[in-house]
Amino acid sequence: MSRARASGAPEAPQVLGGKLPRIDGPLKVSGRAVYTSDVSLAGMLYAVPVRSTIASGRVVSIDASAARKLPGVRAVYYRGNLKSFFRSAPAQGFSGIIEEKRPPFEDDVVRYYGQYIAVAVAQTIEQARGAAAAVRVRYAADAHNVEPHLATERPLDTESQRGDPDTAFQSAPVKVDQTYVTPTEVHNPIELHATVAAWDGDRVTLYETSQAIMNHRDVLYQMLGVPKENVRVVSHFLGSGFGGKLWPWTHSILAAGVAREIGAPVKLVVTRQSMFEAVGHRPLTQQRFRIGAGRDGKLVSLQQDYLNQTSILDDYKEDCGESTPFMYSVPNLRVASALVRRNIGTPTAMRGPGAVPGLFAMESAMDELAIALNMDPIELRRRNEPQLDESSKLPFSSRHVVECMQVGAEKFGWARRDPRVGSMKRDGLTIGWGMAACSWGAMRSDAQASVEIDRDGTATVRTATQDIGTGTYTVLALVVAEATGIPIEKIDVRLGDTTLPPGPISGGSWVTASVIPAASHAARAAVRALLTMATSGQNAPFKGVKPDDLQLGNGRVSRKSDPSSGVPLSDVLARANVRAAVGDGQSPSTFGGEESQKYSLHSFGAQFAEVTWQPETARLRVSRFVSVIDAGRMINPKPARNQIEGAVVMGIGMALFEEARYDKRYGAPINSNLADYIMSTNADAPAIDVTFLDHPDKVLNELGARGVGEIGLAGTAAAITAAVYHATGVRVRELPVRIEDLL
Ligand code: MOS
C-alpha cells in the first residue's frame, strides 16, 4: 500500500500555514515512488493497440496472420474475438462517469483518427509494437470533418438569462461585439496514461493513472460485467493529469479485457501520439461576446454565445459560461451555447474547464470595452463589482476581487502604466501591460477518512483519494498533525487504493476542501477514543477524570490544567490492551448541499502580465507576472504557490504556444508529439509573483481552505493578450498569439 511520510522534522511547531515541502518528494526524487508504468508483475505481458488510420468510416477486415507469427506475440484481439464489454449506466453524482461511452470494439465504425480497432499482446513491449504495426486493416472510408471553424444551424440553448439583453445592447452607448477562439489543447502530463491489469479468478486489480480511483472502479466493474467488489483500483503516484486522467479511457477497459482473455497480467502504456487522440483534450471553442455599457462604464448588457467542438457520439461540453453570470453586475444577460460535432476523439475537462476559455473571452472583451471607454481596466471592473451573485441571488461565501486587483496593481506598479499603445519602453524593447480578473468554483465533494493512533506514537490516515502531484499526501498529514498534535514525520498517509474509505476525485480543485473535514473529524474521533480509554477501564491512568479535561500533545495524554505532566499514549493504549485508537470521519458534498443553497461558492483572483516586444526581431516574451489569489486560507502555502506558478506557466503556453491541429486530409492530429505541440518551458517562464489574500472561507470547512489547482490558469491568457495589445496595438482574439499576427 502506498505511504508517504515526511523524512525530516518540520521546520517549526506551526503546522498549518507553514512551508512544508511535499512529504512524498524524497520518494519521487530517489526513484522509489512507483508510478503505474513502473508496475511489473510476474508473467506480465504487454499490450499495444492498433490505431485507426482513417477518421471516419468502417473497418472492413482485419488480418492479423502476419502479426501472430512474429516472435513473442501471444495474441491479437479485435471486434469478434474478444469478449465484448458492457456500457456504463448513466452517471450519478461523481460515480460512473466516462467521457467516451462506447466501449472498445462495440461496432465496426471508426469515428476519429487513432480510435483503437485491435490490440496486440506480446512478451515484450517491442514485440507488441511490432505486432500492432503488422496488423493489416482494410477500411471503407467516409468523408470526415475536422474543420476548425465552427457553425451550427440550430438555435443555441440558453444557459442563463436575466432582463432583456438584446434591447439593452442595442441602446447601449458603448459596445463591444467580438468573437474569440481558443484552440484544441492537449493535457500532456509528462506521465503517460497507463494501465496494468491483473486478474485473480474473477477479481481484478487495476494499477491506473487515475485522478478518480473510486469512479474508475465504478465504471470498470460495470463495463467488465463483474461485481463491484471484484474491482480494485490502485493509483499511488501520478505524474499529473490536468483533467485528462479524471475519467477512464478505452485503453483501461481494453487492458482489463485482454488480461482476462489471455489469463496473464497485462500492461498497456498509452503512447504520446495516442494521447493526442484517445484520452481527451480541451476542445476548440468559439465565443461571441456582446457587451453594452454606459459612458460611466456600468454594464447594461452582457451576452455570450458559444460553440465548442465535440466528438460524434459523446456530448462533452466545454462550459465556457461557467463564470459569466456572476462575475460582474449587469441587469441584462444571456449565455447560450451549442455543440458542434467533429471526427475527433471525445474531449474532456482540462485544468479550469469552461471557465478558462470562457474567461479568456470575457476578460478580453472587458479589456476591449475599457479601451472603448478610455477607462482603466481595473476601474471598469471595480465599477461593475456585484454585491451578490446576480444569477443565483445568493451572497458569495467570500469574494475579494477588488482587493485582488488593488494588491496586484500595487505589486505590479500599475499606477505607472501609460495606456497609450506602444508608449512604454525599456532597454530598447516595447513593454506591454495587461490585466484580467478571474474566478473558479469552490466546492467540496463527499469524502470519508479514517485515522489510527498507534502505540508507537505514529498515526495513519486513510482515504481513497489520490495525489495528482499537488501535495495531497502532505495536506492530509498536516490536517492530522493539527488535530492530534502528532508531529508530521510520524504520520503515515495512505491514498490511491479503492480498498480505503471513499475519498474525492482529484479534480475541480476540490480535494483539499473535501478531505479536511473528513480527516480532521477522523483524527478528532481517534483522539476522543484515546482520551476515553485514558479515563475509563480498570487500568486507566486518569480514572474518573472527564475526557474533556484531558488533551493529547507531544505523544502524551495529560490534564489540560497540567500539560507538563501526563502519560505516554503508548501506556494508555497498553493499559487498555488496545492496539490503536481509531476514528472515522466524513464530510458531505456541497453539491446540492446546504451551503450551495445559501451561498455562491467561488475563488477569485487578478492576473497582471508584462510582455516585451521587439518588432525588429519579432520577439515576444512574457517578462513579468503578478498573480493575486483569493482562495481562502492556505493550508500549506509552499505547494499552493507552486500550483499558481505552474498554472501561470501553462497560461503562457495557452496564450502563446499551445494548439493541436488536425490534418484536413487524414483527420489526424498533426502535431501529436512534444516537439511540435509547443508548451512553455523554463525559458518562457518569467519571475512569477504570487500573493494569497488571507480570507478563510469557513463555509467550505472549519479551516477555511479552498483549492488552488486551477484558478492560476484562469484569466492568465487574457492578461497576456491585453499586454500584447498594449505593446503592439494588435488585439489577438484567436489563441495562440502568433508572431505573424503582430507583424
Ligand atoms: Mo481538473 S480539469 O478538474 O483535473
Boltz pocket constraint, residues with backbone or C-beta under 6 A from the ligand:
constraints:
  - pocket:
      binder: B
      contacts: [[A, 211], [A, 241], [A, 242], [A, 243], [A, 244], [A, 246], [A, 349], [A, 350], [A, 351], [A, 352], [A, 353], [A, 506], [A, 507], [A, 508], [A, 509]]
      max_distance: 6.0
